Amino acid sequence: MQAGAAIGGPISRNRTLFYGSAEWLERHETAFVSILSNPAGLSQITPSQAALIQFAATTGIPQYQALASTLWAVLTPSLNTAVTNLFQTNSGAFPFHVGILEASVRLDHVMHNASLMLRLNMTYDSEQNAHFGGLLGVTRASRTYSPDRTIALQYTRTMPASWNALTRACFSYSRLLYNPNETAGPAIDIAGYESFGRFVPIKDKQITVTGIGEAFNLLNHTNFTTVNNIVANAPLAALPSPLKGIRGNPALPLSFTAAANPRQVQVAVRLEL
């Protein structure tokens, strides 16, 4: 199931605006693990084990013959109830669930020669029976939990001589948790066949703080529909005729082939922790 919604509008006419959106994805599926598709494999021992048992059984020595019987009972997987139970537990159909929620809220407030923006983002990701199948049994699978939250605040002020000042601060907090399905017991790895049992839980946490201060000239940040060019800080009379036509008559085509040489002035400071 997937759903989403968005809403926006004014809180104060021409002064304060808000916008919010959210999306939700939920999956309920079934994963199949067929490690017991051939149960006869549990009744077999390795060639080296079979050679050792054969040697002990044919020596004619009663003690070695008794040892051969003991080794056969110990080394044959199907004769060990713990082994058969382990394979039966990890074979079959298992539920698989994923839930993802993403939400965002933004507030914009316009003041005299300034504007303020506040944005909140949230992501929530939860998975059940994640990372199993193939060579990983369900007892090696995990329950995954990964929330993420971010808040950003931006203040922009217009100053004389076509200059703008921008200040932005951002704080984000994220976590990552992998909890094993098997809370107790050792990990069992059978090379080239299957991995079972508990793994070490993974817990990670990250906090990021970012601050940006920037001052820039408006004419150096002029963006148009079909082109993105840097316009020189020059009097109107000194600008090329196509640009003057755009300012005087927006219906004229955009053209910057004869634009004056740019003057780029920008000062910025960035701090990230």
C-alpha positions as CSV (number, residue, x, y, z in Angstrom):
1,M,0.0,0.0,0.0
2,Q,1.3,3.5,-0.9
3,A,-0.4,6.8,-0.1
4,G,0.6,10.4,0.0
5,A,-0.9,13.8,0.7
6,A,0.1,17.5,0.5
7,I,-1.4,20.7,1.7
8,G,-0.3,24.3,1.6
9,G,-1.7,27.8,1.9
10,P,-1.4,31.2,3.6
11,I,-1.5,31.6,7.4
12,S,-1.3,35.4,7.1
13,R,-2.1,36.9,3.7
14,N,1.1,37.8,1.7
15,R,3.1,37.3,4.9
16,T,3.2,33.8,6.2
17,L,2.8,30.6,4.1
18,F,2.9,26.9,5.0
19,Y,3.3,23.7,3.1
20,G,3.3,20.1,4.3
21,S,3.5,16.7,2.6
22,A,3.7,13.1,3.7
23,E,4.1,9.8,1.9
24,W,3.6,6.3,3.3
25,L,4.7,3.0,1.9
26,E,3.8,-0.3,3.5
27,R,4.6,-3.8,2.1
28,H,3.4,-7.1,3.5
29,E,4.9,-10.0,1.6
30,T,6.1,-13.5,2.0
31,A,9.6,-14.7,1.5
32,F,10.4,-18.4,0.8
33,V,13.5,-20.2,1.9
34,S,14.0,-23.7,0.5
35,I,17.2,-24.9,2.2
36,L,15.4,-28.3,2.9
37,S,14.3,-28.8,-0.7
38,N,16.5,-31.9,-0.6
39,P,16.3,-33.4,2.9
40,A,18.5,-36.3,1.8
41,G,21.5,-34.0,2.1
42,L,21.2,-34.2,5.8
43,S,21.8,-37.9,5.7
44,Q,25.2,-37.6,4.0
45,I,28.6,-37.1,5.5
46,T,31.7,-35.8,3.7
47,P,34.0,-38.1,1.7
48,S,36.8,-37.7,4.2
49,Q,34.5,-38.6,7.1
50,A,33.2,-41.6,5.2
51,A,36.8,-42.8,4.5
52,L,37.7,-42.5,8.2
53,I,34.6,-44.4,9.3
54,Q,35.2,-47.1,6.6
55,F,38.8,-47.5,7.8
56,A,37.8,-47.9,11.4
57,A,35.1,-50.4,10.6
58,T,37.3,-52.7,8.5
59,T,40.3,-52.9,10.8
60,G,38.9,-55.9,12.6
61,I,39.7,-54.3,16.0
62,P,36.5,-54.2,18.2
63,Q,37.4,-50.8,19.7
64,Y,37.8,-49.2,16.2
65,Q,34.6,-50.8,15.0
66,A,32.7,-49.3,18.0
67,L,34.4,-46.0,17.2
68,A,33.1,-46.2,13.6
69,S,29.5,-46.7,14.8
70,T,29.9,-43.7,17.2
71,L,31.3,-41.5,14.5
72,W,28.6,-42.3,12.1
73,A,25.9,-41.4,14.7
74,V,27.7,-38.1,15.6
75,L,28.6,-37.0,12.1
76,T,25.4,-37.7,10.3
77,P,23.3,-34.5,10.5
78,S,19.9,-36.2,10.2
79,L,20.6,-38.2,13.4
80,N,21.1,-35.0,15.4
81,T,17.8,-33.5,16.4
82,A,19.3,-30.1,17.0
83,V,20.5,-29.9,13.4
84,T,17.2,-31.1,11.9
85,N,15.3,-28.6,14.1
86,L,17.7,-25.8,13.0
87,F,17.1,-26.5,9.3
88,Q,13.3,-26.9,9.7
89,T,13.1,-23.6,11.6
90,N,14.9,-21.8,8.8
91,S,13.1,-23.4,5.9
92,G,9.6,-22.4,4.6
93,A,7.5,-19.3,4.2
94,F,8.2,-16.2,6.4
95,P,6.4,-12.8,6.6
96,F,8.3,-9.8,5.3
97,H,7.2,-6.3,6.3
98,V,8.4,-2.9,5.3
99,G,7.1,0.4,6.5
100,I,8.5,3.8,5.3
101,L,7.1,7.2,6.3
102,E,8.4,10.5,4.9
103,A,7.0,13.8,6.0
104,S,8.0,17.5,5.5
105,V,6.7,20.8,6.8
106,R,7.8,24.2,5.6
107,L,7.0,27.7,6.9
108,D,7.9,30.9,5.0
109,H,7.5,34.4,6.6
110,V,8.1,37.6,4.6
111,M,9.2,40.7,6.4
112,H,10.3,44.1,5.2
113,N,13.5,43.5,3.2
114,A,13.8,40.1,4.7
115,S,12.4,36.6,4.7
116,L,12.5,33.7,7.1
117,M,12.1,30.0,6.3
118,L,11.7,27.0,8.6
119,R,11.7,23.4,7.4
120,L,11.2,20.1,9.2
121,N,11.9,16.7,7.6
122,M,11.2,13.3,9.1
123,T,11.9,9.8,7.7
124,Y,11.0,6.6,9.4
125,D,12.0,3.2,8.0
126,S,11.2,-0.1,9.6
127,E,11.7,-3.6,8.2
128,Q,10.9,-7.0,9.6
129,N,12.9,-10.1,8.6
130,A,15.3,-8.0,6.6
131,H,18.4,-9.4,5.0
132,F,17.7,-13.1,4.8
133,G,17.2,-15.7,2.1
134,G,19.7,-17.4,-0.2
135,L,22.6,-18.3,2.1
136,L,21.1,-16.5,5.2
137,G,18.5,-18.3,7.3
138,V,15.7,-16.5,9.0
139,T,17.4,-16.8,12.4
140,R,20.2,-14.7,10.9
141,A,17.7,-12.1,9.7
142,S,17.1,-8.8,11.6
143,R,14.6,-6.2,12.5
144,T,15.7,-2.9,11.1
145,Y,14.8,0.5,12.5
146,S,16.1,3.7,10.9
147,P,14.6,7.1,11.9
148,D,16.0,10.4,10.6
149,R,15.0,14.0,11.5
150,T,16.2,17.3,10.2
151,I,15.4,20.9,11.0
152,A,16.6,23.9,9.0
153,L,16.2,27.6,9.5
154,Q,17.1,30.2,6.9
155,Y,17.1,34.0,7.2
156,T,17.6,36.1,4.0
157,R,17.9,39.9,4.1
158,T,18.1,42.3,1.1
159,M,20.6,45.1,1.5
160,P,21.4,48.2,-0.6
161,A,23.4,48.0,-3.8
162,S,21.8,44.8,-4.9
163,W,23.4,42.7,-2.1
164,N,21.7,39.9,-0.2
165,A,22.8,38.3,3.1
166,L,21.8,34.7,3.8
167,T,22.2,32.8,7.0
168,R,21.2,29.1,7.3
169,A,21.5,26.7,10.2
170,C,20.7,23.0,10.0
171,F,20.5,20.2,12.6
172,S,20.0,16.5,11.7
173,Y,19.7,13.4,13.8
174,S,19.7,9.9,12.5
175,R,19.9,6.4,14.0
176,L,20.4,2.9,12.6
177,L,19.5,-0.2,14.5
178,Y,19.9,-3.8,13.4
179,N,18.4,-6.2,16.0
180,P,18.9,-9.9,15.3
181,N,15.9,-12.3,15.2
182,E,17.9,-14.8,17.3
183,T,18.5,-13.0,20.6
184,A,20.6,-15.8,22.1
185,G,22.8,-18.6,20.9
186,P,25.9,-18.7,18.7
187,A,26.2,-18.0,15.0
188,I,26.5,-21.0,12.8
189,D,28.1,-20.7,9.4
190,I,28.2,-23.6,7.0
191,A,30.5,-22.5,4.2
192,G,28.8,-22.5,0.8
193,Y,25.4,-23.7,2.3
194,E,23.8,-21.5,4.9
195,S,24.3,-19.2,7.8
196,F,22.2,-19.4,11.0
197,G,22.0,-17.9,14.4
198,R,22.6,-14.6,16.1
199,F,24.9,-11.9,14.8
200,V,26.2,-8.9,16.7
201,P,23.5,-6.1,16.8
202,I,24.4,-2.9,15.0
203,K,23.7,0.4,16.6
204,D,24.7,3.7,15.0
205,K,23.9,7.3,15.8
206,Q,24.8,10.4,13.9
207,I,24.3,14.1,14.7
208,T,25.2,16.8,12.2
209,V,25.1,20.5,12.7
210,T,25.7,22.8,9.8
211,G,25.9,26.6,9.7
212,I,26.2,28.8,6.5
213,G,26.7,32.5,6.2
214,E,26.8,34.1,2.8
215,A,26.7,37.5,1.1
216,F,26.2,37.8,-2.6
217,N,25.3,40.4,-5.3
218,L,21.9,39.9,-6.8
219,L,23.0,40.6,-10.4
220,N,25.5,37.7,-10.1
221,H,22.6,35.3,-9.3
222,T,20.2,36.2,-12.1
223,N,18.4,33.1,-13.4
224,F,16.1,33.0,-16.4
225,T,13.8,30.4,-18.0
226,T,16.0,29.3,-20.8
227,V,19.5,30.4,-19.9
228,N,21.4,30.8,-16.6
229,N,24.0,33.5,-17.0
230,I,26.0,36.0,-14.9
231,V,25.1,39.6,-15.7
232,A,27.6,42.4,-15.1
233,N,26.9,45.0,-12.5
234,A,26.6,47.8,-15.0
235,P,24.2,50.8,-15.6
236,L,21.2,50.1,-17.7
237,A,22.6,52.2,-20.6
238,A,25.8,50.1,-20.7
239,L,24.0,46.7,-20.9
240,P,23.5,44.9,-24.3
241,S,20.4,45.7,-26.2
242,P,18.8,42.3,-25.8
243,L,19.0,42.6,-22.1
244,K,17.6,46.1,-22.1
245,G,14.8,44.8,-24.3
246,I,14.0,42.1,-21.7
247,R,13.8,44.7,-18.9
248,G,11.6,47.0,-21.1
249,N,9.6,44.3,-22.9
250,P,9.5,40.8,-21.5
251,A,8.0,39.5,-24.9
252,L,11.4,39.9,-26.6
253,P,13.5,36.7,-26.9
254,L,16.2,36.0,-24.4
255,S,19.7,36.5,-25.6
256,F,23.0,36.9,-23.8
257,T,25.5,36.5,-26.7
258,A,26.7,40.1,-26.2
259,A,26.4,40.2,-22.4
260,A,29.0,42.4,-20.6
261,N,31.9,40.8,-18.7
262,P,30.7,39.5,-15.4
263,R,31.7,40.8,-12.0
264,Q,31.5,38.0,-9.5
265,V,31.6,39.0,-5.8
266,Q,30.6,36.5,-3.2
267,V,31.6,35.9,0.4
268,A,30.6,32.7,2.2
269,V,31.4,31.0,5.5
270,R,30.5,27.4,6.2
271,L,30.7,25.5,9.5
272,E,29.8,21.8,9.8
273,L,30.1,19.6,12.9
